[in-house]
Amino acid sequence: MAQLPLADHLRTLPHGILFGLVHFTDTAGNPLLMESVYDPEVWQFVGGNMEFDGEPWRCARREVLEETGLVLPAEPVPPLLALVFRPAADGWPFRVGVVFDGGELSAEQLAGLVLDPAEHADHAVRPLAEWRTVLGPERLALLEAVVEARRTGRAAYLHVPHPRNPS
C-alpha cells in the first residue's frame, strides 16, 4: 500500500482542540475558581485553549498569567491531575484538556490576583462542600476528580459525553 503525502494523510485524521487548566487552592485546600463574564452561572478553572505554543504546560502558564497576573515557572512541570476528553459535537471538534496542580496560594497571592475583565468577573475560594451547591454536574465532576487526584497522587481521566449521545 502506498503511503499518502503528509498533507493528504493529515486530512484523514480528526482535528481537535487542546486546553490547559491549573488547579489552585488556598492554604486550607479550598479550590479557586473563576466566574466567567460570558455566563455568570459558570465558574471555571484558570486556563484556556492552546494556541500555537507547542505544549499544554506552556498554554496553562500563559493563561494563568493572562487571567490572574500570576507567573508560573516553566520548570519543573507540576503534577498532572486530570485528562479530560469531550467528543466532537454540534460543529465543535473533539476537545482534550489537561489539568495541572498549581499548588497552594497564600492569602497575599489570592488578594493580589489581577483578573482579565474580558474573561472573568470574579474569583472565589470556597470549600468543596460549598462548590457542590454552585456548580453544575459536569464542572463539579471535574473539580471533585481533581481534588481526589491531588489527594491520592493518581491522575483522573474524565470522558465528558455529549448530552445527546451519552456513550
N, C-alpha and C positions, 0 to 999 in steps of 0.2 A: 504494500500500500504506500502510495506516495505521500510524503509529508507536505502539508499545506504551508504556504508562506506565512510568516508570523502574523501579518495584518489579517489575513483570511482566517487563520486559526483563532485569533482573539475575538473575531465576530461570532464565533460559535459558542463562546463562553458567556455565562451570566456576568453581569456587572452589578456592583453594589456600592453601598456607602459604608464607610467605617467611621465610628465615632469613639472618642476617648473621654472618659469621665474620671473624676477624682473624688474619693470619699474622704471627707474631713469630719472630725468630731471636736468637741471641746475636751478639756482635760478630764471631764467626768464620763466621757464616752457617748455624749449626746450628739446625734448626727446634725450636720449643717446641710440645709437645702436652700435653694434659691427660688424666689417667686417670679414666674415668667410674666413679662409685660404683655405678651400675646394672649394669655389666658390666666387671670388671677386665681383660678382654681388649680393651676398646675404648679407644683413645687418639684424642682429637679436638682440633680447633682450639678456641680460645677463641671463644665466641659462642653464639647460640641463636636461637630463633624470635622473629619480630617480634610484638610486642603491638600495641596501638593507638597506637604512637608516630609513625606517619606516614611513616617512610622508613628504608631499610636502614642507613645510616651511624649514625643515632641508635640503632637497635636494637643494632648491633655495639658502639657505645660503652657503652651501658647494660650489655650482657652482659659486656664486659671489666671494667667496674667491679665488677659483682656477683661475677664468677668469679675475679678476680685482685687487686682493690683498685687497679688502675691507672686513672688518669683520663686519657682521651684528649681532645684539643681538638676542638671542633665544626668548626673551620676551620683549615687547609684540609682538605678531604676527601682522604684518601690515595688512591693509585692503586688501581684495581680490578684484582685479579689473576685472578679467575675468576668465571664464572657457571655454576651447577650446576642441572641440571633433572632431576627424578625424576618419572616419570609416576604417575598415581593407581594404587593397587593395595591389595588387602587391606583395603578400607574407608577407607584414607587418601586424601585429596585429593592432587593434584599438589603438588610442592614445588619452589620456586625459591630458590637460595641465592646470595649474593654474598660473595666473599672479598676483603677489603681488605688492603693492605700496611701492617702495623703497624710495620715497620721493625725496627731492632736494639735489643735491651735490654742494658743493661750488666750486669755481674756483680752490682752492688749492686741494680739493679732486679729481677733474677731472684731474688736472695736475699730480697727484700722482698715477694714475691708473697704475698697473703693469699687462700687458696683458700676457696671456699664448700664446707664439708664435706657439704652436702646434695647437691652435684653432682659434686665431684671429690675423689678420694682422694689424688692426687699430680700432679705435673707433671714433665716431663723435657725436657731439651735434649740432642739426640743428632745425630750426623752422619746425613745421608740414608742412607748405606750401612747404618747400624745400624737406622734405622727400617724399612728394607726387610725385615729379619728379624723384625719385630714386628707390622707392620700387615697387615691383610687386603687383598685385591686392590683393593677399591673405595676404601678410605681411602688406600692407597698411591698409586693413580692420581691422586687429588685432590692429595695432597702433592707428588708429582712434577710435576704440571701447574702448581701454584702456584710451586714453586721455579723452574721453567723460565720462567714468566711474569715473575717478578721479574728473572731474568737477562736476558731478551730485551726486556722492556718491552712485550710483547704479551699481552693478557689471554687466558685459556683459556676454552673452552666445553666443558663436560662434560655429556653426556646419560647418566644412570645408568639403564640399563634395568631393568625388573623381572626378577628371576631366572627367572620362569616365562614371560616374554614378552620375549625379548631383541631386539626390533625396534629 
